[in-house]
Amino acid sequence: MSGARRPEGTSPRMERVVGTVLRAGVIASSTCLAAGLLLSLATGGGPVAGLLLNTGIVVLLATPVARVIVSTVEYIVERDWPFAVLTTVVLLELVASAVAALVFNRKI
C-alpha cells in the first residue's frame, strides 16, 4: 500500500482479509458476468447464460454483505466491542432489508 494510510484502529490483518474478500467477490462476479455475456452473445441466450448472468449479479450484490460479515468477525476477534456492535447492527439491517424485499415483493 504505497502512499495509502491505514484508517485509525484497523489492523493490517483486517485490511488484508477484507481486501481479499472484496477482490474475490469482484473477480467471481466479473467472471460470471463476462462468461454469461459471451455465451449469450454466442448462442442468443439460453438457460446457462441466464444462470451465469444472474449468478454474477447475486455475487456482486453479496460482496459488500460478505465484507460486513468479515469485519464483524474480525472486530470480535480483536475484542473491539464498539465496532463489533456497530457492524452487527449494520449486518442486521442488511438482512432485514433483504427479508423485507423478499416478503413485500412476493407475487400472489
Protein Blocks (a to p, Z undefined) as FASTA:
>chain_A
ZZiacdehiafklmmmmmmmmmmmmmmmmmmmmmmmmmmmmnopajklmmmmmmmmmmmm
mmmmmmmmmmmmmmmmnopaklmmmmmmmmmmmmmmmmmmmmmmpcZZ
